[in-house]
Amino acid sequence: MSKIIRVNYTGTIKGTGEIFDTTYEEVAKKNNMHSMHRTYKPMVMILGENRIIQGLEHELEKMKQGDEKTIELSKADAYGERKQDLIQLVPLQTFRKNNVNPVPGMVLNLDNGLRAKVQSVSGGRVRLDMNHELAGKDLVFEVRIEEIPETDEQKARAVFDLTFPGIDKSDLKISIGGAKKPAKQQVMTPEQAVKAEDKTNKGTFITIRMPKSALGLNDYQARKLVLSQDLKKYLEADSVKIEEEY
């Protein structure tokens, strides 16, 4: 069963102590990794959906709201070993045909869905590394569970934050209706009980009044579709209505 949480964390590479990610703005500034394109606040995660690395997810599932924990992950439980077959040489001409001038350190999004880092450009060939940048490393996470949403509105806001992070949500409005009614008490077979429960839960609907800050996003329509699908899935809603004001 899926579980929604809000979590603060700092991730480091074991042995070196190098920080590779954090949700704390002060930590990011102190370690010269602050980004103006990111909002530093507790991150929404949905457990049980294979959205985060398995080793971290397994430990987070054991924690309660307010819990703090140091989680150490071996490379096997994190991003695995580095794989030599994910390092490839590609003709430089292939990039030039697509008006791309590769230089060492450049990160590319490939047609196969992978990200690749340019390691070198030499002799008319480009050396690409498609391994995850943290592959082959043991990791340490300092985590704190800030919230485990309980009400439907809390869960809906968390799902919204996951889909539309980093925008002004001061005018976001969420309403949830269609209260679930208890099924009429009667003697039923297990199969009949399941069907009756399904019918009882029908009618739940969610209305989202979109914040104006979301309407101008380039990928707004795609995000809106994901939001609707996730609200139906994680809140078991039968319908989702999206309202917009321009």
ABEGO torsion letter per residue (X at the ends): XBBBBBBBBBBBBBGAGBBABBABAAAAAAAGABBAABBBBBBBBBBGAGABBAAAAAAAAABBBGBBBBBBBBAAABAEBBBAAABBBBBAAAAAAAGBBBBBGBBBBBAAGBBBBBABBBGGBBBBBABBAABGBBBBBBBBBABBBABAAAAAAAAAAAABBGBBAAABBBBBBGBBBBBBBBBBBAAAAAAAAAAAABGBBBBBBBBAAAAABAAAAAAAAAAAAAAAAAAGBABBBBBBBX
